[in-house]
Amino acid sequence: MPRAAIESSTASPDKYREPHERSNGPWDDYELDEGGRHLDRAEKIKANGKYVEAIAKHHEKKAKTHRDLAHKARHLRKSGAISDKALERAAERKHHA
């Protein structure tokens, strides 16, 4: 019997790809069930225009908050209020999260 690599959605944790990123599968039953629920819910959400508009405004507000925080952080870094060591630690925490 020839040896062949078996592709699995859970073969290796460092190689895991989301179901929608696997163009030819394989997909587990629970992934297909979950995908169906997401599509159904998305259709229901899209049907409520006011809710969609509220979602868009909410995310615009969050994006503005993040832009403002990034601007303040750049200013603090230029002025020396944030050390390079603190930035390195923050980046480390971000990569471990």
C-alpha positions in Angstrom: 0.0 0.0 0.0 1.5 3.4 -1.0 2.3 5.9 1.7 0.6 9.2 1.4 0.4 12.2 3.6 -3.0 12.4 5.2 -4.4 16.0 5.3 -6.5 16.7 8.3 -7.9 19.9 9.8 -6.3 19.0 13.1 -3.1 17.3 11.9 -0.8 19.8 13.5 -1.6 22.8 15.7 0.9 25.0 14.0 -0.5 24.2 10.6 -4.2 24.6 11.5 -6.2 26.6 8.9 -9.7 27.8 9.4 -12.4 25.9 7.5 -13.1 28.8 5.1 -9.3 28.9 4.2 -9.3 25.2 3.0 -10.6 25.4 -0.5 -10.7 21.6 -1.0 -11.4 20.5 2.6 -11.3 18.3 4.6 -14.0 19.6 6.8 -15.3 18.0 10.0 -19.0 17.7 10.6 -18.9 20.2 13.4 -17.2 22.7 11.1 -19.9 22.3 8.5 -22.6 22.6 11.2 -21.0 25.8 12.5 -20.6 27.2 9.0 -24.3 26.7 8.3 -25.3 28.4 11.5 -23.0 31.4 10.7 -24.5 31.7 7.2 -28.1 31.5 8.6 -27.3 34.1 11.2 -25.6 36.4 8.7 -28.7 36.3 6.5 -30.9 37.2 9.4 -28.6 40.1 10.4 -28.4 41.5 6.9 -32.2 41.5 6.8 -32.3 44.1 9.6 -30.9 47.2 8.0 -31.0 49.3 11.2 -29.0 46.7 13.1 -26.4 46.6 10.3 -26.1 50.4 10.4 -25.7 50.3 14.2 -23.0 47.7 13.8 -21.2 49.8 11.2 -21.3 52.9 13.5 -20.1 50.9 16.5 -17.1 49.7 14.6 -16.3 53.1 13.2 -16.3 54.4 16.7 -14.0 51.7 17.9 -11.7 52.3 14.9 -11.5 56.0 15.8 -10.7 55.2 19.4 -7.9 52.9 18.3 -6.5 55.5 15.9 -6.5 58.1 18.7 -4.8 55.7 21.1 -2.1 54.9 18.4 -1.6 58.6 17.8 -1.1 59.2 21.5 1.3 56.2 21.8 3.4 57.5 18.9 3.6 60.9 20.6 4.6 59.4 24.0 7.2 57.3 22.3 8.7 60.3 20.5 8.8 62.2 23.7 10.5 59.4 25.5 7.7 58.6 27.9 7.5 55.0 26.6 10.8 53.2 26.7 11.9 50.8 23.9 12.0 48.0 26.6 8.3 48.6 27.4 7.5 48.5 23.7 9.4 45.2 23.4 7.5 43.7 26.4 4.1 44.9 24.9 5.0 43.3 21.6 6.0 40.1 23.3 2.6 40.0 25.1 0.8 40.6 21.9 2.5 37.7 20.2 1.7 35.3 23.1 -2.0 36.3 23.2 
